[in-house]
Amino acid sequence: MSGFYHTEYTNTEIKRLLDIGSRHTVKQINPPEDDINKVGSKISNEFSANIDMAEQKLKEVSSRIYLFEGLKPREALSIVKNVQFLRYSLQENIFVRGDRGVEIFFILSGAVSAQNDATDRVEAGRILGETAFISRAPRSQTYIASEANATAIRFEIDEEAANDASAMLFLQLYINLSNALIKKIQAANIPLGDRL
């Protein structure tokens, strides 16, 4: 399924993705002049610790993520990749309209909102970005942290992990996605007056 991924990124997208990675995955380290290998090892260890922490946190909250309904925490972790724990400053971009990406965000604390529509707010305990995973289309909206120190877990569904042993896990994931999309479509079709 890797053919679905769009790999032609604009220079702006590449710069933004590299910037996100540098801000959220590795702490700034002042290297000792005489032992650069120790510094490289320290950066690698801190990066690994962040991944381990993010994966552990994802296991802890997987039961609250509708995508993983019906899956055990270790099963949920077996079908994801690139798991990261992120902390955002007030008004910091979560993702930008037009970005190509398949990352899904689970908001742990705080809230995020659409940049041009503060009523489109995603609170802690909800996910954001799953539509891009399904459609492979560029992001349709810019989302920003609407509270200081909002935290999230960012992950991707690892379609390359799909095999005979994991087929039922992916089937459950896609059933969960379908059910959620049906609910969103139904909610969008309810006249505004009926929602109040």
Contacts in CASP RR format, 6 or more apart in sequence:
PFRMAT RR
TARGET T0000
AUTHOR 0000-0000-0000
METHOD contacts of the structure
MODEL  1
MSGFYHTEYTNTEIKRLLDIGSRHTVKQINPPEDDINKVGSKISNEFSAN
IDMAEQKLKEVSSRIYLFEGLKPREALSIVKNVQFLRYSLQENIFVRGDR
GVEIFFILSGAVSAQNDATDRVEAGRILGETAFISRAPRSQTYIASEANA
TAIRFEIDEEAANDASAMLFLQLYINLSNALIKKIQAANIPLGDRL
1 159 0 8 1.000
1 160 0 8 1.000
1 162 0 8 1.000
2 159 0 8 1.000
2 160 0 8 1.000
4 136 0 8 1.000
4 159 0 8 1.000
5 102 0 8 1.000
5 136 0 8 1.000
6 100 0 8 1.000
6 101 0 8 1.000
6 136 0 8 1.000
9 17 0 8 1.000
9 100 0 8 1.000
13 98 0 8 1.000
13 99 0 8 1.000
13 100 0 8 1.000
16 93 0 8 1.000
16 96 0 8 1.000
16 99 0 8 1.000
20 86 0 8 1.000
21 84 0 8 1.000
24 84 0 8 1.000
24 85 0 8 1.000
24 86 0 8 1.000
24 87 0 8 1.000
25 47 0 8 1.000
25 50 0 8 1.000
25 84 0 8 1.000
26 43 0 8 1.000
26 46 0 8 1.000
26 47 0 8 1.000
26 50 0 8 1.000
27 46 0 8 1.000
29 39 0 8 1.000
29 42 0 8 1.000
29 43 0 8 1.000
29 46 0 8 1.000
31 39 0 8 1.000
31 40 0 8 1.000
32 38 0 8 1.000
32 39 0 8 1.000
50 84 0 8 1.000
50 85 0 8 1.000
51 83 0 8 1.000
51 84 0 8 1.000
53 85 0 8 1.000
54 83 0 8 1.000
54 84 0 8 1.000
54 85 0 8 1.000
54 153 0 8 1.000
55 77 0 8 1.000
55 83 0 8 1.000
57 85 0 8 1.000
57 108 0 8 1.000
57 153 0 8 1.000
58 76 0 8 1.000
58 77 0 8 1.000
58 80 0 8 1.000
58 83 0 8 1.000
58 106 0 8 1.000
58 153 0 8 1.000
58 155 0 8 1.000
59 73 0 8 1.000
59 74 0 8 1.000
59 76 0 8 1.000
59 77 0 8 1.000
60 73 0 8 1.000
61 106 0 8 1.000
61 108 0 8 1.000
61 125 0 8 1.000
61 153 0 8 1.000
62 68 0 8 1.000
62 71 0 8 1.000
62 73 0 8 1.000
62 76 0 8 1.000
62 77 0 8 1.000
63 73 0 8 1.000
64 106 0 8 1.000
64 125 0 8 1.000
65 76 0 8 1.000
65 106 0 8 1.000
65 127 0 8 1.000
66 127 0 8 1.000
66 176 0 8 1.000
66 179 0 8 1.000
66 180 0 8 1.000
67 76 0 8 1.000
67 104 0 8 1.000
67 127 0 8 1.000
67 130 0 8 1.000
67 173 0 8 1.000
67 176 0 8 1.000
67 177 0 8 1.000
67 180 0 8 1.000
68 75 0 8 1.000
68 76 0 8 1.000
68 173 0 8 1.000
68 176 0 8 1.000
69 172 0 8 1.000
69 176 0 8 1.000
70 172 0 8 1.000
70 176 0 8 1.000
71 169 0 8 1.000
71 172 0 8 1.000
71 173 0 8 1.000
75 169 0 8 1.000
77 83 0 8 1.000
78 161 0 8 1.000
78 166 0 8 1.000
78 169 0 8 1.000
79 157 0 8 1.000
79 158 0 8 1.000
79 161 0 8 1.000
79 162 0 8 1.000
79 166 0 8 1.000
79 169 0 8 1.000
79 170 0 8 1.000
79 173 0 8 1.000
80 155 0 8 1.000
80 156 0 8 1.000
80 157 0 8 1.000
80 158 0 8 1.000
81 155 0 8 1.000
81 156 0 8 1.000
81 157 0 8 1.000
81 158 0 8 1.000
81 161 0 8 1.000
82 103 0 8 1.000
82 154 0 8 1.000
82 155 0 8 1.000
82 156 0 8 1.000
83 153 0 8 1.000
83 154 0 8 1.000
83 155 0 8 1.000
84 153 0 8 1.000
84 154 0 8 1.000
84 155 0 8 1.000
85 151 0 8 1.000
85 152 0 8 1.000
85 153 0 8 1.000
86 105 0 8 1.000
86 151 0 8 1.000
86 152 0 8 1.000
86 153 0 8 1.000
86 154 0 8 1.000
87 149 0 8 1.000
87 150 0 8 1.000
87 151 0 8 1.000
88 94 0 8 1.000
88 112 0 8 1.000
88 145 0 8 1.000
88 149 0 8 1.000
88 150 0 8 1.000
88 151 0 8 1.000
88 152 0 8 1.000
89 145 0 8 1.000
89 148 0 8 1.000
89 149 0 8 1.000
90 145 0 8 1.000
90 146 0 8 1.000
90 147 0 8 1.000
90 148 0 8 1.000
91 144 0 8 1.000
91 145 0 8 1.000
91 146 0 8 1.000
92 144 0 8 1.000
92 145 0 8 1.000
93 142 0 8 1.000
93 143 0 8 1.000
93 144 0 8 1.000
94 105 0 8 1.000
94 112 0 8 1.000
94 128 0 8 1.000
94 143 0 8 1.000
94 144 0 8 1.000
94 145 0 8 1.000
94 152 0 8 1.000
95 101 0 8 1.000
95 103 0 8 1.000
95 105 0 8 1.000
95 129 0 8 1.000
95 139 0 8 1.000
95 142 0 8 1.000
95 143 0 8 1.000
96 139 0 8 1.000
96 142 0 8 1.000
97 115 0 8 1.000
97 138 0 8 1.000
97 139 0 8 1.000
97 140 0 8 1.000
97 141 0 8 1.000
97 142 0 8 1.000
98 138 0 8 1.000
98 139 0 8 1.000
98 140 0 8 1.000
99 138 0 8 1.000
99 139 0 8 1.000
100 132 0 8 1.000
100 136 0 8 1.000
100 138 0 8 1.000
100 139 0 8 1.000
101 132 0 8 1.000
101 138 0 8 1.000
101 139 0 8 1.000
102 132 0 8 1.000
102 133 0 8 1.000
102 136 0 8 1.000
102 156 0 8 1.000
102 157 0 8 1.000
103 129 0 8 1.000
103 132 0 8 1.000
103 133 0 8 1.000
103 154 0 8 1.000
103 155 0 8 1.000
103 156 0 8 1.000
104 127 0 8 1.000
104 128 0 8 1.000
104 129 0 8 1.000
104 130 0 8 1.000
104 133 0 8 1.000
104 154 0 8 1.000
104 155 0 8 1.000
104 156 0 8 1.000
104 157 0 8 1.000
105 112 0 8 1.000
105 127 0 8 1.000
105 128 0 8 1.000
105 129 0 8 1.000
105 152 0 8 1.000
105 153 0 8 1.000
105 154 0 8 1.000
106 125 0 8 1.000
106 126 0 8 1.000
106 127 0 8 1.000
106 152 0 8 1.000
106 153 0 8 1.000
106 155 0 8 1.000
107 122 0 8 1.000
107 123 0 8 1.000
107 124 0 8 1.000
107 125 0 8 1.000
107 126 0 8 1.000
107 127 0 8 1.000
107 128 0 8 1.000
107 150 0 8 1.000
107 151 0 8 1.000
107 152 0 8 1.000
108 124 0 8 1.000
108 125 0 8 1.000
108 151 0 8 1.000
108 152 0 8 1.000
108 153 0 8 1.000
109 124 0 8 1.000
109 149 0 8 1.000
109 150 0 8 1.000
109 151 0 8 1.000
110 123 0 8 1.000
110 124 0 8 1.000
110 145 0 8 1.000
110 146 0 8 1.000
110 147 0 8 1.000
110 149 0 8 1.000
110 150 0 8 1.000
110 151 0 8 1.000
111 121 0 8 1.000
111 122 0 8 1.000
111 123 0 8 1.000
111 124 0 8 1.000
111 145 0 8 1.000
111 146 0 8 1.000
111 147 0 8 1.000
111 150 0 8 1.000
112 121 0 8 1.000
112 122 0 8 1.000
112 128 0 8 1.000
112 143 0 8 1.000
112 144 0 8 1.000
112 145 0 8 1.000
112 146 0 8 1.000
112 150 0 8 1.000
112 152 0 8 1.000
113 119 0 8 1.000
113 120 0 8 1.000
113 121 0 8 1.000
113 122 0 8 1.000
113 143 0 8 1.000
113 144 0 8 1.000
113 146 0 8 1.000
114 120 0 8 1.000
114 121 0 8 1.000
114 141 0 8 1.000
114 142 0 8 1.000
114 143 0 8 1.000
115 141 0 8 1.000
115 142 0 8 1.000
115 143 0 8 1.000
115 144 0 8 1.000
116 141 0 8 1.000
116 142 0 8 1.000
117 141 0 8 1.000
118 146 0 8 1.000
120 141 0 8 1.000
121 146 0 8 1.000
122 128 0 8 1.000
122 143 0 8 1.000
128 143 0 8 1.000
128 152 0 8 1.000
129 139 0 8 1.000
130 177 0 8 1.000
130 180 0 8 1.000
131 137 0 8 1.000
131 140 0 8 1.000
132 138 0 8 1.000
132 139 0 8 1.000
133 156 0 8 1.000
133 157 0 8 1.000
134 177 0 8 1.000
134 181 0 8 1.000
157 173 0 8 1.000
159 170 0 8 1.000
162 170 0 8 1.000
187 195 0 8 1.000
END
